[in-house]
Amino acid sequence: MKIKNKIKIKVNGKKLILEKNRSIEKLIKNLKLPMNKVAIELNKKILDKKKLNKIKLKDKDNIEIVHFIGGG
């Protein structure tokens, strides 16, 4: 069953339902992740962070986000 104006995606293996036309940049901000400390892969392709606001999520997209943590 499809929900009108919604899409289903996976983020790090977790299923999410979002509104259509959401950018990846907005998704990262909503997840409260620091943009300068993450690497983002969309459907097995690494993304350029400068273009995240132009890339719109589509139904069945698969996103992997790696968060870098410093330490010693």
Number of C-alpha atoms within 10 A of each C-alpha: 3 7 10 8 9 15 19 18 19 17 15 12 10 10 12 11 13 17 14 15 13 17 16 21 18 13 17 16 11 9 9 9 13 11 13 9 11 15 15 20 17 17 13 11 10 13 15 11 14 8 11 16 13 11 15 14 21 17 14 14 14 19 21 18 15 12 13 11 7 5 4 2
